[in-house]
Structure formats: structure tokens, C-alpha cells
């Protein structure tokens, strides 16, 4: 089965299918946390178990001709199991068009990622107005030295797809991105595989825009002492024209927690604000 293509808003409620896939990818990239309490240079980002909740809304700074309102929530939990990470994420988004049509999309996303970057298991279930529209299940393996490997899908169909050299799974990608930002890098290109697409890895290019000083007024007390990085990630279709399919702006704290999300889907843009944050015990025992 080929990759699901975007359907224009005026033609079907599956407009949301593209935002859903992007949100899953964003969750896999953004839902990370690390132990870092001192402003010393990062040698290796260390990720901790936590829960986070985001409030989603239409970005008023990016007017849309088709979408009147967008509201929703994204909930995420990551647990460090010493040899790997598990991620569980739930997402819902309600869109109302300027003609008054309303659509609701929901998704559940579960992954396991080996810390050495060698193995990744994934399951993604997406629904539109209560009807399941996509189910992706499978496992991927990479050579940690080269980032080359393959992904094997068991749903919706049995298929195996090659993953190009340099591919990273989501948790390792964010860890490497934070390390690059701390070193002063300005760009960070890499293919990412997260199991939210039927055709394998997605090419990305991250621009590290600025390093921000600690914000003593931030709503989450445990983040107030941490510096942060403002980045913009562009996602590309490997078979496309070279122009980004969509772009995501993120404020990453030095511990990997993401806030101030801006998700530009072309037809409209959604912002995500961190409203809940709780560190969780590890699952190593």
C-alpha cells in the first residue's frame, strides 16, 4: 500500500490525516526530557522519564482561508528502561471550517527505542470522527555505526523498506540535536524514522535559531533554571520537489522538554503550549 496522500480540505474530512502524522512525528521528536541542572556544556544529553501535556490551538499569527478554529490536546509519557525508552502518546484535534463543518481526529502512538539506536518498535492508530483511518505496526533495525537498515511493517500490510545511511530513531535524534546545539551548530540534517509513515524514513533539516537564557518566569518551575534552544525543523518528501512538506518550530529546553510549538501545515498552523509537566520514576527495575 502506498503512502496516504493529503486530501484538500474541501474534499474530505481526511484533511486532518496530514496534521495527525505530523503531530505523531512531533511527539516522537519533542517528548523528551533529560537530567541537566547546571548550565555546563552538554557532553551527552541524558533523558529522564516524564509526562507532559500540551494544549493545542489555531495559531492566530498564521491566518487560514479554510480553518475557523482548531483546538485539542496532546498527552505524552516516556519511561527510561535503562536499555531503551518506551513512549506512549495520545492526541486529539478538532477543526472547524469557515463553512461550519467540524472534524475530530484522534490517535494513539506507542514505541520502544533501543538506546544504542539499533532497534525500534512502533504502533500507531489514527481515527477520524470515531472511524479508524490508519493503523501502522512494525519494527525497524539500524546498524548503529552507519544508521543504515530496514523497517518491517506488519500492518496495514506486510512490507519491508530500506532505511538510508544516517537514519536515526526519534529519541536519539533529539539527543543528538541537543548536543549539536550545545556545541554551537547552526544546522542539523538527518533522516528520521518514527513509524508514522508507510514509506520509511523522512528527510529533515533542523535550523538552530538561537540559544535562550533561563526563564525564571516560566510556568513550569523545574524548567526555570535551564537554558533553551529555539529550532525549526523542516520535513521533506524523499520523492518530492525539494520544498518542505511542513515545518515545525520548537523551543527545546536543555533537558529536552519542548514548549512553544508552532506546526505549519501549509493550509493552517497550530500552536502547542506545555501546560502539564511531571517527572516520573525510571522503569529500570
Secondary structure, DSSP 8 states (H G I E B T S, - for coil): --------TTT-GGGHHHHHHHHHHHHHHHB--B---S-S--SS--B--EEEEEEEEE-TTS--SSEEEEEEEEEEEEEE-SSEEEEEEEEEEEEEETTS-EEEEEEEEEEEEETTSSEEEEEEEEEETTEEEEEEEEEEEE-TTT--EEEEEEESS-EEEEE-TT-EEHHHHHHHHHHHHHTT-SEEEEEEE-SSSTT--EEEEEEEEEEE---TT-SSGGGTT--EEEEEEEEE-TTS-SS-SEEEEEEEETTSBEEEEEEE-SS-EEEEEEEEEEE------
